[in-house]
Amino acid sequence: MTPSARVQAAIEILDEVIASVRQDGAPADAIVTRYFKARRYAGSKDRRAVRELVFRAIRRSGEVPASGRSAMLGLADEDAMLLDLFDGSPHGPAVREPADDVAKPSAIPQWVQPLLSGHVTEAEWPALLERAPIDLRVNAARASRDELIGQFEGAETAPHSPWGLRLPPDTRVDDHPAFLQGLVEIQDEGSQLIALACQSSEGARILDLCAGAGGKALALAAASPGSQVIATDTNRARLAQLAPRAQRAVAEIEVRLLDGGRESAQLAELEGQCDIVLVDAPCSGSGTWRRNPEGRWRLSPDRLDRLVHLQQHLLDIAAPLVKPGGALVYATCSIIRAEGTDQARNFLGRHSSWIVQDMPFEGGRADGPGRLLTPAHDATDGFFVARFAKPC
């Protein structure tokens, strides 16, 4: 592919991504993969170059651009060499015209800006879109960080997690012997700190209510051998990923698929029986925009409202399951107040006898009843986490 043809390919992919966002369809990564499956002539360098252009354009635009051409012209406005490739050559983009729409740069959608946590000032916005490192969690039940750090090129200890290793972006891990043997898992340090906030101990009964693919359940099982870890979710496809991961990690985790709307009935035998209940609730994902920048395009006021109501519902399902003296840990990978400190305060308003407990780590900043982690302040994904103790 010529350089101009790469730009045109990026425009075509961006058009598909924009259409998919509006229809709540496939993510950008899947669209890029599908695009090149139908174009076998494109070599690996072409694919990498086009993918880089696509995600540079997505990162630059907080608002959904009018078109792929608009998004790429916005990028070209800041890169003269890129603008020169709008040359009208065969398979390349047409020459820029004065009437062309050009996407304006923005980090955060305008409607979201007033909803952010007070800690996330405009000075922190660029870090929300920087390329993220690859974080690994060492399987504490089977290895130590000191034993493994020398096995990964460029590895450093993570700043806050006792289990964490940090690698440069784009490091390939899935074929590394330590990964294949279940000695490490790919997991952002912020997620590791959520598991650490649970302060699990040997012999505890731990419920991960919104387990998804099970990353935090695996961390909890590794941190407290001999505990009963129960991982539940209503998403069959995501929960199905946990069993092979647990097998690789040599972790015993009880997996339960729940029916949406019937969670309380299906968990009735656990009422008042859990030492720890983790509610890592579905959320906007605003704390992970550096890994998924198109998430800004997919978030809407209606979707945010639905998520906030779901989070409240899940907290109210979780509270009766905690035994007296036990703890409920609430977390979201969000930097939006309504999903974090406001949600935690509202929980305390409904459960006024519960006690706010401190976090067992130094990262983050106090944010109402919990703590907020952000890329700029903590070099992690953005997370809110709060821990509540049930009175005896």
Secondary structure, 3 states (H helix, E strand, C coil): CCHHHHHHHHHHHHHHHHHHHHCCCCCHHHHHHHHHHCCCCCCHHHHHHHHHHHHHHHHHCCCCCCCHHHHHHHHHCCCHHHHCCCCCCCCCCCCCCCCCCCCCCCCCCCCCHHHECCCCCHHHHHHHHCCCCEEEEECCCCCCHHHHHHHCCCCEECCCCCCEEEECCCCCCCCCHHHHCCCEEECCHHHHHHHHHCCCCCCCEEEECCCCCCHHHHHHHHHCCCCEEEEEECCHHHHCCHHHHHHHHCCCEEEEECCCCCHHHHCHHHCCCEEEEEEECCCCCHHHCCCCCCHHHHCCHHHHHHHHHHHHHHHHHHHHHEEEEEEEEEEECCCEHHHCHHHHHHHHHHCCCCEEECCCCCCCEEECCEEEECHHHHCCCCEEEEEEECCC
